[in-house]
Amino acid sequence: MKKQYSIGTKALILYMASLLLTGFVLTALVALLVNYWKKSMLQNAISLAREHGQRVAGEISDIIHKGIEPEMAKLKQNPRVHASIELLLKQNENIVMAALVDERGAMVIRRYQGEERRTSDTAVIEAGGQYTGSLPSAMDDTHLDVILHSRGEKMREMDIPVMIGEKMMGKLQFSVSEDAILNRLSDSSSLITQSLVILLVTLLLILSAAYFLLWRIFSRHVLLIRERDQLDKLAAIGTLASGLAHEIRNPLNSMNINIDVVREELDDPREDSQKKAVELLDSLKREIHHLNQTLSNFMKFALPGKIEKHPTDLAVLVRETLEFVSGEITKKNIKVENSILTACPLLADSTSLKQLLLNLILNAVQAMEQQPRKELRIEVFPEGKFWHLTITDNGAGFGKTDPEKCFEVFYTTRQGGFGFGLPIARQIAEAHGGRLNAENASPAGARFHLIIPK
């Protein structure tokens, strides 16, 4: 057996799913924002390193241009050049190595981040690599510094030319460690991520509180709707019960009186008393039939049958209904104008729809009983996904009475009427997803307008 969930449970499941989805989306958005911020800051740090390098290259160009040290090779001992390169490394901790080379690529100066100024030779060996230069001998005063760099560290190499006019005198080369930049950003990004997570949790808590309040309001609203529906049902049941009691009480009173009269007639020795008793018994039979019909109509309205739609034709149903009441139409000399000439296919319950048409046509026939000239007009036309059918008579119409009143149970203006035909007709129309309305026709009579899906 398939498990059924209440509206509240479905709403709760939907909310929890939306909450989880919102959390996932916000988490992904936070990750994307942090990643974008890190990339943006990385580019800014690299651009800043390039600006610092360009400034130092400009200072070296000024030294050469002013003739202080006209040759690149002589800059090796120039304290101003060393100071500029050291300042570059101090100002930007992301630069791990800065070097000055001449136009032939020969090394003039090379300095590393955190390295004290050295006058000795330095060899740089990448991890896993080899140093192919000559090592100093024991007799040589020169000592060799070996600096190892991890091959796994990601570097951004930069070359900035040292220019005198249009002539390139050499290059300022330096390496920017992207890993160092990202490591520094990680602390900041962690704080940002933590702040965003706290903000996210706070937002989810606010949403949860808002949902709780909305849920309370929604539950109260649903409860009020159910109570209102229950009151409407009780009111409708009361109206039906009151009408049914009225319809039953009158025949019962009449039957009670007739039974008393029959008893008196049977006690009367006169010859015609038996005949009168038979007439009264016939009247009792008619009253019993009336009661039975009233109860049958009440059951049809109170417990309508299930609508089972299948392909049918509105034009065919109208013709079959007219044929069914043709005897009554002929007897009362009613002129029928049926303008439905083509097929009108639709999905409907043909049995209940014929009941609707029969109730409307009989209502029109009965409404024209006092008219010397009786005319019944039936028309149909399509509009979008609906069929529009009108049944018009030239009877007394509704006059100043609200046409909607004719759809009330037990309301009837005809002697011997039950007041169920038109309410049942509207009930059938609404069960098909359609509408049934009534109005005064011009110049006289009544018109019933049925709108039903195709």
C-alpha positions as CSV (number, residue, x, y, z in Angstrom):
1,M,0.0,0.0,0.0
2,K,1.4,3.3,-1.0
3,K,2.1,5.6,1.9
4,Q,0.2,8.9,1.8
5,Y,1.7,12.0,3.4
6,S,-0.3,14.9,4.8
7,I,0.1,18.4,3.3
8,G,2.0,19.5,6.4
9,T,4.5,16.6,6.1
10,K,5.0,17.3,2.4
11,A,5.6,21.0,3.1
12,L,8.1,20.1,5.8
13,I,10.0,17.7,3.5
14,L,9.9,20.3,0.8
15,Y,11.3,23.0,3.2
16,M,14.1,20.7,4.5
17,A,15.1,19.8,0.9
18,S,15.1,23.5,-0.1
19,L,17.1,24.3,3.1
20,L,19.7,21.7,2.2
21,L,19.8,22.9,-1.4
22,T,20.2,26.5,-0.2
23,G,23.0,25.5,2.2
24,F,24.8,23.6,-0.6
25,V,24.4,26.5,-3.1
26,L,25.6,29.0,-0.6
27,T,28.6,26.8,0.4
28,A,29.5,26.4,-3.2
29,L,29.2,30.1,-3.7
30,V,31.4,30.8,-0.7
31,A,34.0,28.5,-2.1
32,L,33.9,30.1,-5.5
33,L,34.1,33.6,-4.0
34,V,37.1,32.6,-1.8
35,N,38.8,31.0,-4.8
36,Y,38.2,34.0,-7.0
37,W,39.5,36.3,-4.3
38,K,42.7,34.3,-3.9
39,K,43.3,34.3,-7.7
40,S,42.6,38.1,-7.7
41,M,45.0,38.7,-4.8
42,L,47.6,36.5,-6.4
43,Q,47.5,38.6,-9.6
44,N,47.7,41.8,-7.6
45,A,50.7,40.5,-5.6
46,I,52.5,39.5,-8.9
47,S,51.7,42.9,-10.4
48,L,53.0,44.7,-7.3
49,A,56.3,42.6,-7.5
50,R,56.6,43.7,-11.2
51,E,56.2,47.4,-10.2
52,H,58.8,47.0,-7.5
53,G,61.2,45.4,-10.0
54,Q,60.6,48.1,-12.6
55,R,61.4,50.8,-10.0
56,V,64.7,49.0,-9.1
57,A,65.6,48.6,-12.9
58,G,64.9,52.3,-13.3
59,E,67.3,53.1,-10.4
60,I,70.1,50.9,-12.0
61,S,69.5,52.7,-15.4
62,D,70.0,56.0,-13.7
63,I,73.3,54.9,-12.1
64,I,74.6,53.7,-15.5
65,H,73.3,56.8,-17.3
66,K,74.9,59.2,-14.9
67,G,78.3,57.5,-15.6
68,I,78.7,56.4,-12.0
69,E,79.3,52.9,-13.2
70,P,79.1,52.9,-17.0
71,E,79.6,49.1,-17.3
72,M,77.3,46.4,-16.0
73,A,80.1,44.3,-14.7
74,K,81.3,47.1,-12.4
75,L,77.9,47.3,-10.7
76,K,78.8,44.2,-8.8
77,Q,80.6,46.3,-6.2
78,N,78.3,49.3,-6.3
79,P,76.6,49.7,-2.8
80,R,73.6,51.6,-4.3
81,V,72.8,48.7,-6.6
82,H,73.1,46.2,-3.7
83,A,70.9,48.4,-1.5
84,S,68.2,48.7,-4.2
85,I,68.1,44.9,-4.7
86,E,68.0,44.3,-0.9
87,L,65.2,46.9,-0.6
88,L,63.3,45.1,-3.3
89,L,63.5,41.8,-1.3
90,K,62.6,43.5,1.9
91,Q,59.6,45.4,0.5
92,N,58.2,42.3,-1.2
93,E,58.6,39.1,0.8
94,N,57.1,37.2,-2.2
95,I,60.2,37.7,-4.2
96,V,62.5,34.9,-3.3
97,M,65.4,35.7,-5.6
98,A,66.6,38.8,-7.5
99,A,69.5,38.9,-10.0
100,L,71.2,41.4,-12.3
101,V,72.6,40.0,-15.5
102,D,74.5,41.9,-18.3
103,E,73.4,41.9,-22.0
104,R,75.2,38.6,-22.6
105,G,73.4,36.9,-19.7
106,A,76.4,36.8,-17.4
107,M,75.5,37.0,-13.7
108,V,76.5,40.3,-12.1
109,I,74.6,40.1,-8.8
110,R,72.2,37.5,-7.3
111,R,70.5,37.8,-3.9
112,Y,68.0,35.6,-2.1
113,Q,65.1,36.4,0.3
114,G,66.4,36.5,3.9
115,E,70.1,36.2,2.8
116,E,72.7,38.4,4.4
117,R,75.0,40.2,1.9
118,R,77.7,37.8,0.7
119,T,80.9,38.5,-1.1
120,S,81.6,34.9,-1.7
121,D,80.5,32.9,-4.7
122,T,77.2,31.1,-4.6
123,A,76.1,28.0,-6.3
124,V,72.4,27.2,-6.7
125,I,71.5,23.6,-7.1
126,E,67.9,22.6,-7.7
127,A,66.7,19.6,-5.7
128,G,67.7,16.5,-7.6
129,G,70.0,18.5,-10.0
130,Q,73.8,18.8,-10.3
131,Y,76.4,21.5,-10.0
132,T,78.7,21.4,-13.0
133,G,81.0,24.3,-12.1
134,S,84.4,23.9,-10.6
135,L,84.6,23.8,-6.8
136,P,87.3,25.9,-5.0
137,S,90.4,24.2,-3.9
138,A,91.7,24.1,-0.4
139,M,94.3,26.7,-1.3
140,D,91.7,29.0,-2.7
141,D,90.4,31.7,-0.3
142,T,87.0,31.7,-2.1
143,H,84.3,29.8,-0.3
144,L,81.2,28.4,-2.0
145,D,77.7,28.8,-0.7
146,V,75.3,26.1,-1.9
147,I,71.6,27.0,-1.8
148,L,69.0,24.3,-2.4
149,H,65.5,25.1,-3.7
150,S,62.6,22.7,-3.8
151,R,61.6,21.8,-7.3
152,G,58.0,21.5,-6.1
153,E,57.7,25.2,-5.3
154,K,55.7,27.1,-8.0
155,M,57.6,30.2,-9.2
156,R,56.7,33.1,-11.5
157,E,59.9,34.2,-13.3
158,M,60.1,37.9,-14.4
159,D,62.6,39.7,-16.6
160,I,62.8,43.5,-16.6
161,P,65.2,45.1,-19.0
162,V,67.7,47.7,-17.9
163,M,67.6,50.3,-20.6
164,I,69.8,53.3,-21.6
165,G,67.8,55.0,-24.2
166,E,66.9,52.3,-26.7
167,K,69.9,50.2,-25.7
168,M,69.4,47.2,-23.4
169,M,72.3,47.1,-20.9
170,G,71.1,44.0,-19.1
171,K,68.2,42.6,-17.2
172,L,66.8,42.5,-13.7
173,Q,65.6,39.0,-13.1
174,F,63.6,37.9,-10.1
175,S,61.4,35.0,-9.0
176,V,58.1,35.4,-7.3
177,S,56.9,32.4,-5.2
178,E,53.2,31.8,-5.9
179,D,53.1,29.3,-3.1
180,A,54.3,31.9,-0.6
181,I,51.6,34.3,-1.7
182,L,48.9,31.6,-1.5
183,N,50.2,30.5,2.0
184,R,49.9,34.1,3.2
185,L,46.4,34.3,1.7
186,S,45.3,31.0,3.2
187,D,45.2,32.6,6.7
188,S,43.1,35.5,5.4
189,S,40.9,33.1,3.3
190,S,40.4,30.9,6.4
191,L,39.1,33.9,8.4
192,I,36.9,34.9,5.5
193,T,35.6,31.4,5.1
194,Q,34.9,31.2,8.8
195,S,33.1,34.5,8.7
196,L,31.0,33.4,5.7
197,V,30.2,30.1,7.4
198,I,29.1,31.9,10.5
199,L,27.0,34.2,8.3
200,L,25.6,31.1,6.5
201,V,24.7,29.3,9.7
202,T,23.1,32.5,11.0
203,L,21.1,32.9,7.8
204,L,19.9,29.3,8.0
205,L,18.9,29.8,11.6
206,I,16.9,32.9,10.6
207,L,15.3,31.0,7.7
208,S,14.4,28.2,10.1
209,A,12.9,30.6,12.6
210,A,11.0,32.3,9.7
211,Y,9.8,28.8,8.6
212,F,8.6,28.0,12.1
213,L,6.6,31.1,12.2
214,L,5.2,30.6,8.7
215,W,4.4,27.0,9.6
216,R,2.5,28.1,12.7
217,I,0.5,30.6,10.6
218,F,0.0,28.1,7.8
219,S,-1.2,25.4,10.3
220,R,-3.6,27.9,11.8
221,H,-4.8,28.9,8.4
222,V,-5.4,25.3,7.4
223,L,-7.2,24.6,10.6
224,L,-9.5,27.7,10.1
225,I,-10.2,26.5,6.5
226,R,-11.1,23.0,7.7
227,E,-13.4,24.5,10.4
228,R,-15.0,26.8,7.9
229,D,-15.5,23.9,5.5
230,Q,-17.0,21.8,8.3
231,L,-19.4,24.6,9.2
232,D,-20.3,25.0,5.5
233,K,-21.0,21.3,5.3
234,L,-23.1,21.4,8.5
235,A,-25.0,24.4,7.1
236,A,-25.6,22.6,3.8
237,I,-26.7,19.5,5.6
238,G,-29.0,21.6,7.7
239,T,-30.5,23.2,4.7
240,L,-31.0,19.9,2.9
241,A,-32.4,18.3,6.0
242,S,-34.8,21.2,6.5
243,G,-36.0,21.1,2.9
244,L,-36.3,17.3,2.9
245,A,-38.3,17.4,6.2
246,H,-40.6,20.0,4.6
247,E,-41.0,18.0,1.5
248,I,-41.8,14.8,3.5
249,R,-44.0,16.5,6.1
250,N,-46.6,17.8,3.8
251,P,-47.3,14.5,2.0
252,L,-47.3,12.7,5.4
253,N,-49.9,15.1,6.8
254,S,-52.0,14.6,3.7
255,M,-51.6,10.8,3.9
256,N,-52.6,10.9,7.6
257,I,-55.7,12.9,6.8
258,N,-56.6,10.6,3.9
259,I,-56.2,7.5,6.1
260,D,-58.6,9.0,8.7
261,V,-61.1,9.7,5.9
262,V,-60.7,6.2,4.5
263,R,-61.5,4.7,7.9
264,E,-64.6,6.9,8.1
265,E,-65.7,5.9,4.6
266,L,-65.3,2.2,5.3
267,D,-67.4,2.6,8.4
268,D,-70.1,4.4,6.4
269,P,-72.8,1.9,5.1
270,R,-73.6,4.0,2.1
271,E,-72.9,2.5,-1.3
272,D,-70.6,5.3,-2.6
273,S,-68.4,5.2,0.5
274,Q,-66.3,2.3,-1.0
275,K,-65.7,4.3,-4.2
276,K,-64.5,7.3,-2.2
277,A,-62.2,5.0,-0.2
278,V,-60.7,3.7,-3.4
279,E,-60.1,7.2,-4.6
280,L,-58.4,8.2,-1.3
281,L,-56.2,5.1,-1.5
282,D,-55.2,6.1,-5.0
283,S,-54.3,9.5,-3.7
284,L,-52.3,7.9,-0.9
285,K,-50.4,5.9,-3.6
286,R,-49.6,9.1,-5.5
287,E,-48.3,10.7,-2.3
288,I,-46.1,7.7,-1.6
289,H,-44.7,7.8,-5.2
290,H,-44.0,11.5,-4.6
291,L,-42.2,10.8,-1.4
292,N,-40.2,8.0,-3.1
293,Q,-39.3,10.4,-6.0
294,T,-38.2,13.1,-3.5
295,L,-36.0,10.7,-1.7
296,S,-34.5,9.4,-4.9
297,N,-33.7,12.9,-6.1
298,F,-32.2,13.8,-2.7
299,M,-29.9,10.8,-2.9
300,K,-28.8,11.7,-6.5
301,F,-27.9,15.2,-5.3
302,A,-26.4,14.2,-1.9
303,L,-24.5,11.2,-3.2
304,P,-23.6,11.8,-6.9
305,G,-22.2,9.0,-8.9
306,K,-18.6,8.8,-10.1
307,I,-17.9,10.6,-13.3
308,E,-16.2,8.3,-15.9
309,K,-15.1,10.3,-18.9
310,H,-14.7,8.7,-22.4
311,P,-14.9,10.0,-26.0
312,T,-18.5,11.0,-26.9
313,D,-20.3,13.6,-29.0
314,L,-22.3,16.5,-27.6
315,A,-24.4,16.8,-30.7
316,V,-25.4,13.1,-30.5
317,L,-26.3,13.4,-26.8
318,V,-28.6,16.4,-27.6
319,R,-30.4,14.5,-30.4
320,E,-30.8,11.4,-28.2
321,T,-32.3,13.5,-25.4
322,L,-34.7,15.2,-27.8
323,E,-35.8,11.8,-29.1
324,F,-36.4,10.6,-25.5
325,V,-38.8,13.5,-24.8
326,S,-40.2,13.7,-28.3
327,G,-43.6,12.5,-27.1
328,E,-43.9,15.3,-24.5
329,I,-42.7,17.8,-27.1
330,T,-45.2,16.7,-29.7
331,K,-48.1,16.5,-27.1
332,K,-47.5,20.1,-26.1
333,N,-46.9,21.3,-29.7
334,I,-43.5,22.7,-29.0
335,K,-41.4,24.0,-31.9
336,V,-37.8,22.9,-31.5
337,E,-34.9,24.6,-33.3
338,N,-31.8,22.6,-33.0
339,S,-28.9,24.3,-34.7
340,I,-26.3,21.6,-33.9
341,L,-25.5,20.3,-37.3
342,T,-21.8,19.1,-36.9
343,A,-20.1,16.8,-34.6
344,C,-19.0,18.2,-31.2
345,P,-16.5,15.7,-29.8
346,L,-15.5,15.8,-26.1
347,L,-14.5,13.7,-23.2
348,A,-17.4,13.2,-20.8
349,D,-19.6,10.8,-18.9
350,S,-22.4,10.4,-21.5
351,T,-24.9,9.0,-19.0
352,S,-24.6,12.0,-16.5
353,L,-24.4,14.5,-19.4
354,K,-27.6,13.2,-20.9
355,Q,-29.2,13.6,-17.4
356,L,-28.1,17.2,-17.4
357,L,-29.5,17.8,-20.9
358,L,-32.8,16.0,-19.9
359,N,-33.2,18.2,-16.8
360,L,-32.6,21.4,-18.8
361,I,-35.0,20.4,-21.6
362,L,-37.8,19.2,-19.3
363,N,-37.4,22.4,-17.3
364,A,-37.9,24.4,-20.5
365,V,-40.8,22.3,-21.6
366,Q,-42.5,22.7,-18.2
367,A,-41.8,26.5,-18.1
368,M,-43.7,27.0,-21.4
369,E,-47.0,25.2,-20.3
370,Q,-49.0,28.4,-20.1
371,Q,-47.7,29.9,-23.4
372,P,-49.9,29.6,-26.4
373,R,-46.9,29.5,-28.7
374,K,-44.0,27.4,-27.5
375,E,-40.4,27.6,-28.9
376,L,-37.3,25.7,-27.7
377,R,-34.0,26.8,-29.2
378,I,-30.7,24.8,-28.8
379,E,-27.4,26.2,-29.9
380,V,-23.7,25.2,-29.5
381,F,-20.4,26.9,-30.5
382,P,-16.7,26.2,-29.7
383,E,-14.5,28.6,-27.8
384,G,-10.9,27.6,-27.1
385,K,-10.9,24.3,-25.2
386,F,-14.6,24.5,-24.3
387,W,-18.0,23.9,-25.9
388,H,-20.7,26.5,-25.2
389,L,-24.3,25.1,-25.3
390,T,-27.4,27.3,-24.8
391,I,-31.0,26.1,-24.3
392,T,-33.6,28.9,-24.6
393,D,-37.3,28.9,-24.1
394,N,-40.0,31.5,-24.4
395,G,-41.7,30.8,-21.1
396,A,-42.2,33.2,-18.2
397,G,-38.5,33.5,-17.4
398,F,-37.2,34.5,-14.0
399,G,-38.8,38.0,-13.9
400,K,-37.2,40.0,-11.0
401,T,-36.1,36.9,-9.2
402,D,-32.3,36.2,-9.2
403,P,-31.7,33.4,-11.8
404,E,-29.2,31.8,-9.4
405,K,-32.0,31.0,-7.1
406,C,-33.2,28.3,-9.5
407,F,-30.1,26.2,-8.6
408,E,-31.0,26.0,-4.9
409,V,-32.2,22.6,-3.7
410,F,-36.0,22.3,-3.2
411,Y,-36.6,25.7,-4.9
412,T,-39.4,25.3,-7.5
413,T,-42.1,27.5,-9.0
414,R,-44.0,24.6,-10.5
415,Q,-46.9,22.8,-8.8
416,G,-45.7,19.3,-7.9
417,G,-42.0,20.1,-8.6
418,F,-39.2,18.6,-6.5
419,G,-36.6,21.4,-6.8
420,F,-33.7,19.0,-7.6
421,G,-33.5,19.0,-11.4
422,L,-31.5,22.2,-11.9
423,P,-29.2,21.7,-8.9
424,I,-28.3,18.2,-10.1
425,A,-27.6,19.6,-13.6
426,R,-25.2,22.2,-12.2
427,Q,-23.6,19.6,-10.1
428,I,-22.9,17.4,-13.2
429,A,-21.5,20.4,-15.1
430,E,-19.1,21.2,-12.3
431,A,-18.1,17.6,-12.0
432,H,-17.0,17.8,-15.6
433,G,-14.9,20.9,-14.9
434,G,-17.5,23.2,-16.5
435,R,-20.2,25.7,-15.5
436,L,-23.9,26.1,-15.8
437,N,-25.5,29.5,-15.6
438,A,-29.0,30.9,-16.1
439,E,-30.4,34.3,-17.3
440,N,-33.5,35.9,-18.6
441,A,-33.8,35.7,-22.4
442,S,-34.9,38.5,-24.7
443,P,-37.7,39.4,-25.3
444,A,-39.1,36.7,-23.0
445,G,-38.2,33.3,-21.4
446,A,-35.1,31.9,-19.8
447,R,-31.7,30.8,-21.2
448,F,-29.4,28.2,-19.7
449,H,-25.7,28.4,-20.7
450,L,-23.5,25.3,-20.3
451,I,-19.7,25.6,-20.6
452,I,-18.0,22.2,-20.7
453,P,-14.4,21.2,-21.6
454,K,-13.9,19.4,-24.9
